[in-house]
Amino acid sequence: MVRRLTAGRRRCQHREVTDGPGSVIRIPTGFWQRVILTVVGAVFLLLAVVELTIGAWGARILGVAIGVPSVVMIYRSPRLGVVVDDGGITNRSLERTRRIPWCDIASVEPARAGSAAPSTTLALTTEGGERIVLDSLAGYATTDGAARLERTRARIEAVLAAHRTGCADCAHAAPV
């Protein structure tokens, strides 16, 4: 059971952020990145509507092939980011939402995002050795971005350490 917003409440860049036990930390993707993805999705959706109204079967098939991913992009873009709570980390990307329980996380470390542009993000290494890159936190290599990423890493590591001290299943695990 997750207790939401119970301790350490404060406002940070117009978003509610909490750090206390039982709290939820929402780390959204950058505002302009979400806006651009939503606009691109809307443009492709318009193109799909035009293709659907042309009338030829090939155009209709193309319209559906463009329209469905466009609707998904428009729907998921505003929700991109990472949610940290008592149960673990939830990574929301365009493709999928993935939940990683605290007991499965061995470490948190900087990583390269899987994109054409040089960008950095965080990666989780699971107890089984799987590396999960948090692409929804990817940002370009700027001084502000690197400092923000390091603060995010420290916050995640602090919550992971707090979980390990209170979890009987994780008590044997090495500190972060």
Helices and strands as residue ranges (DSSP letters): E 10-12, E 15-17, E 25-28, H 31-54, H 57-76, G 77-79, E 81-85, E 88-92, E 97-101, G 102-104, E 105-112, E 119-126, E 131-140, H 143-166
